[in-house]
Amino acid sequence: MSKLRMTATQHGQLQLHLFDGSGFEGVAIALCGRAESEGRRVHLVHKVIEIPHSECQRGRDFVTWPTRRLRDALTEAARLGLSVMKVHSHPEGFREFSARDDASDVEIFRSVALKVAGPHLSAVMLPDGEMFAREVDADGGFAAVERVAVVGDNLSYWPEPRGCAPQDFDQRHRQMFGDRTTNLLSTLSVGVVGVSGTGSPTVEMLARLGVGRIVEIEPDIVEGKNLNRIWGSKRADAEAGTNKAQMMKTHLDAVGLGTELVVCQARVDTPEAVALLSTCDIVFGCVDSVEGRDILNRIAAFYSLPYFDLGVRLDADGTGGVESVSAGVHYLQPGGSSLKSRGVYSDAVLHAEYLKRTDPNFYEDQVRRGYIRGVRVDSPAVISVNTLTAATAVNEFLARLHPYRTEPNAKFAVQKLLLTHGRIATRPDGEPDLELARYVGRGDCAPLLMSSRLEDAA
């Protein structure tokens, strides 16, 4: 199974170049990062290189172009371990690779393979922006790319899934979202990091919506203190010390709706967890830690993933007095702002949390001396607030997949649920996080996510 994924900005750049109003074919190349896990491979657009129209011979059903810019790009591709994609337009809307395309791809990619190991990609864009693609190997063999995804304010996937038979449990979903979105949900792979107060209702809702595959990342076990808020948990799970993700898998397997649940009992900053998330289609972050959020933001950038972050804040005096109840749902897209640039956390807080985990004695000394602030630990937790937050995030995911709001999705990058004030505040995306923007679509690399902290992860 192979997929191609890019950002809406990259897709828009390609569309603007390939459809210049002339009605003639155009061509571009792209350097793509890679992700591979459990038989799944994803190509991630990292850099788009336009082939100037002035250098090409063009018609309504052909384009010939010099390969000088491709040769220059191969040096960078070989150095970074990237794959190469050729993408051209079919202005007449022809929805297949032509015989001319076949011959051209065999010739080009045999030469490319001499410089950079494959497989590589050939793609076509149609006038409405839809794309289809295939892998090309060194011998000129073709293998279809099963899905092309564009991640932006909206989530676009091609081709539309077909042949998914209606299920008894999804009839009401089809009444709401129609066959296309319901069928699409059944083909998606969704990562959920943290399967506790907000993560467990998120997994439950995704499974009951008919999502085909859910990857659960969770190292912790069920304890008695968790039973007030983890969906599906039982006293027996707490007594047995069952892993939270494994508990959720057992629970949903018994429900029997057909979702494949993959359990990873590791921290999100381990190579195993990163690999599993890299080939998902969407990621939900349901973690309390700043370290976890920082790593998830990096994963979203490197692997061009749409990322939904969930957070709950309950401030109380411990004896029944409530100061504030609030929650936040952030939608983050690769190349946009990050949780850090939005002010959710700072480098100082990230450093303090890392220090507390890796060198607790030094951390305590630094707190006593006043050099760093102490990291917030246990806080109140209430199932109704956690579930409301999870439902808001899942509904946000559905709105990106199947835009139905009267306002554009761009206005809802952040949703603040201010329960003590009885209102919801929303705001659009902020300025791009330039530190992460340069890594969009970079894919697998060494060090992992270009972060030395991962090498020290427990």
N, C-alpha and C positions, 0 to 999 in steps of 0.2 A: 504494500500500500504506500503510495507516494502522494504528496500534496505540495502545492505552491502557495505561499502566503506573502502578502505585501501590505504596506500601509496605504491609506486613502491618498496621502500626499504623493507617494510613489506612483500609484495608479493614475492619479490626476495628471502627473507630469508625463507619463506615457501617453495618455489619451490626448493631451494637448499637442504633443509632438506628432503622433501617428495620424491624427485627423486634423490636418491644417486647413481644411476647406477646399483643397484642390480636387478631391475625389480620387487621388492617386494613393497607392500603397506607400507606407513609410516603414522605417526599420530602426530599432534601437537594440542595444545589448544591456545586460545587467549582470553584475556580480552578485552571487547568492551564497549566503551562509547555509549550513546544513545542520539538521538535527536528526538523530536516529535513536530509536528505542523500541524494543520488542517487535521487530519486523515492520515498524512504521518509519517512514522517511519524509522529512519536510524540507523543502527548499525555501529559503527566506531571502527576499530581495534586500540587498544591502546597499547597492550603488547602481544608479541608472546612468547609462552613457548614451546620449542621443547621437545618432549618425546624421549629420546635417543633410538636408534634402538636396543642397547644392552639390554634394559629392555623389549623389545617386542618379541612376536612370530609373524613371518611375512611370508606371502606367496604372490602369484601373485594376489589373490583375497580375502585376509583377513589380518587383523592385530588385535592382542589382546594385551592389554597393561595394566599395573598396574595403579590404579587411585590415587596413593600417591601424585603425583605432582598436580593432579587436586584438591585433598582435600586441599593441601597447598594454591592453587590459590583462592579457594573459600573464604578464610578469607579476602584476599585483595579485591575480587569482592564485598563482602558484605559491607566492610568498605567504599568503594568508590562508591557503587551503580552501578556497571558494570554488563553487561551480559557476559555469557560464551559461547564461540564457540569451538566446536570440528571440526577439519578439517583433512581429510585424503586423500590419493591419490588413484586414480584408474589407475594404470600403464598400464592396458590393454585398456584404453580409454572408458570404459563403461560410458555412458552419463546419467545415472539415479542412484538414490539410490537403492541399492539392498535390498532384503528381510533380509539379514544379517544386513545391515545398519539400517533398520527399527527397528529390535529387539534390537540392541545395543543402538540406540538413546533413545528408550523408557526407557530402564533400567537406562542409565546414567542420563538422564535429569529429571527423577522422583526424583532421589537422589539429583541432583543439586538444584532443586526447593525447597527442604526442607531447604536449607541454604540461597539461594538467589532467590528473586522473579524474574520471567521471563517476557516475553518469552526469550528463549536462542536460540542458533544457531547450526546447523550442516551443514558443507560445504564439498564439494569434489573438488579436483584439478585434472585436466587432464594433460597429458604429455606436451601439448603445453602451459600450464599455465592458460588456461581457467578454470573458477570456476562456480559452481552453489551451491545454498544454500537454506535452509528452516529454518523456526522458529519451535521450539518444545516447547509445553506448559507442564504444570505440570501433565496433564492427558495423556501425550503421543500423543497429537494431533499434526499434521503437517500442516504448512501453507507455501506456496512457497514464497521465497524472489524473488521479481520481477526483481531485477537488482543487479549485482555485479560490482562495479566500482573500478578501480585502477588509482590513481593519481600520475603521474610522469612527465617526459619530454613529454611523449605522454599520452593521455587520452584513457583508454580502458574500454569498457562496454560489459557485457555479461548478457543474451544472445542477439544475434542480433535481433533487432525488426523485426517482421514479420507482414504481412497482412495490411500494411499501403498503402491505395490506392493512386496512383498518383493524384495530384491536378493540375488544369490548370496552376496555378502560379508557380509551382515548377518543371516544365518540363525542363527548362534550368539548374536548379540546378542539376537535375539527370544526365544531359549530362556531367556536370563537375565532380560531386562527386559520382555518382552512387546511386543505391537504398539504400544501407546500411546506408551511412552517412546521406542522405536526410531523410530516415525514422527515424534514431536516433535523428536528430534534432527535429522532431515532438514530441518526447517523453521526451525531456529534460526540466528541470525547471531551469531557469537562473535568478539570482538576480542581479539587477542593482541599485547601491546605488548612488544617485545624478542624477536627471533627468533634467539637465540644458544644458550647452554648449557642453560638451562631452557626457553626459548621454543620452540626447534626440536623437542624431543620432545613438548612440549605441542601444537604444531600437528599433528605427525604423529599423535598419539593421537586428537585431535579429528577429524581427517579420516578415520581408519580406524574411528572410531565412527559415521561417517556424518553428521556435522554438515554442514548444507547450505551454509553460507557462513562463511568465516573472513576477517576483516580483519586483515592483518599491518601493524603499525606498526614500522618499523625503518630508521634512516638509514645504518647502518654497512655496510661491505663485509666479505666473507670474507677473512681473512688466514691465513697459514700457522699462526700460533699458535692459531687457532680450530679447526683440523681434528681436534683430539683430542676434541671434544665437540659439534660442531654436526651434528645428524642430516642426512643427505642431501648434505653438503658433499663436494667433491672437490678434489684438488690443482689441477685446471684452474680451479675457481672462485676459489681464492686467487690464482693467477697472473693471472687476468683482472680481479681486483678486483670480482667480482660482488656486488651488493647482497644481503645475507643473506635478506631477505624474497623477493626475486625468485628467488634460488636455490631457496628452499623451494617456491615456486610451481611452478617448472619441474620439480622433483623430484616433487611430488605430482600435478601434471598428468599426468606419465608413469605414475604408479601407476594412474590412471584410475578412481577411485571416484566421481567426479561432484561432489565438493565445489568450490564456486566460491571461488577465492582472490583477494582484493583486496589489492593491494600499495600501501602508502603509504611512500615513502622520505623521511620527514620525522620530526622530533622530535615527541614526544607533546604538547608545549606549543605546537604550531602550530594555527591555525584549521582547516587541512585535516584534521589528525589528530583533533582534538576533534570535528569534524562527523561524520567517519566512525564514531567510537566512540559518539557520542550516540544513533545509531539501531540499534546492536547490541542484543542481548538480554542478553549476559553479557560481562564483560571479565576477562581474565587479565593481570596485571602481572608481567612477567619481566625487570625492570630492576634494575640495581645502584645507580642514583643515588637520592639522597634527593629531589632535585628531581622526578624522574619519579614517584616514589611519591606525593609531595605533590599533584602535578597529577592523578594517577589517582584519589586519594581525593576530590578536588574534582569531577572528572568523574562519579564514582559518585554523589555527593550531588546535584549539579545535575540529573542525568539519571536518577535513581532506578534505578541499575544495581547488580546484584550483582557484587561485585569479589573476585577471588581473587588474593592477592599471594603471590609465591614469592620466597624468599631463601635463599641458601646462605652458610655461614660456614666457611672452612677456615683454620685457623691452623697454620702450619708454619715451621720454621727455614730452609727452602730447601735443606737438605742431607739430607733424609730423616727428620728428627725431626718428629713430629706432636704438636701440643699439643691440638687439639680439632677435631672434625668435627661440624657440626650444620647443620640446615636448618629453615626455618619456612614454614608455609603458613597464611595468614590469610584467613578469610572475612569480608568486610565488607559490611554492608547499609546502605542509606541511612537516616539518622536514628539510627544506632547509634554505636559508638565508631569512632575512626579509628586509623590507624597511629601518628599522633603521640600521641594520647591513650593508646594502648597502650604507649607508650614505645619504639617502634621507632626513632624519631629525635626530635630536638629542634629548636626554632627556631634555636638557635645553629649546629647542624650544617647545617641548611638554608641559613642565611645564608652560612656559610663556603663551601659548595659553589656557591652562586649567585655569590659573589664570585670564586671561582677561575675560573669560566667567563666572566664578563663583564669582569673587571678583574684579570687574573693578576698583574700587577706589584704592585698594591696588596695583593692577597691574600698574596703572598710577604712583603711588608713587614709586614703584620699578624701573620703567623705568626712571623716573626723577633722581633717586639716582644713576642710572647706574648699578644696581644689575642684571637686565635682559635686553635683547634687546627687542625692540618693535616688535609685530607681524605684518607681512605684511598684508595689507587689500586689498582694491579695486585695481585691475590691469586691463590693457586693455584686450579686448576679441574680437576675430575675428572668424566668423563662418567657414571660410575656413581652418584655423589652427585647430580649435576644431574638425571639421569633418574629417580632415586628421588623427588626433590622434585617433578618434573613429574607423575609417576604419582600421587603423593599428592594433588596439587591436582586432577587430572582425576577421580580417584575421589571426592574431596570434592564436586566439581560433580555427579557422578552421584548421590551420596547426597542432595544437596539437591533434585535433579530427581525422583528415584525413591527416597524414604526407605525404606531397608532395614535400618538398624542397629537393634540391640536397645535402644540408648539414643537419646533425642531429639537431633536435630541441634543444638539450642541449646547442648549441652555441648561442641561442637567448633568454636567460633569460631576458636580458635588450636590448631594442632598443631605441637609442637616435636619434631623428629627428632634425638635426642641420640645420634649414632652412637658416639661415644667412650664413652658410658655404657651403650649397649645398651638404650635405652628410648625410649618416646614419651610426651611430656607433653601434655595437652590442657587447655583452659580455656574457659569461656563468654565471651560478649561482656562488655565493661566498660560504664562509664557513657557515655552519649551525648556526642559531641563537640558542644557547644552552638554553637560557631562555625560548624560546617558544617550542623547540624540546621536552621537557619533557611532554608537554601538548598535543601532537599530538594524536587525537582520544579520548580525555578525555570526550568530549560531554557535556551534561548538568551537572551543578554542582553548588554548593553554596560556596562563592559568584559567581555570573555569570561571566564566563571567568576568574575566580580567580582575579578579578580586583575590588578594592574598589572604583575606579573612577566611575564605572557604577552605584553604589548606590547613587552617588551624581548627576547623569545626570538629566538635566532638562527635 
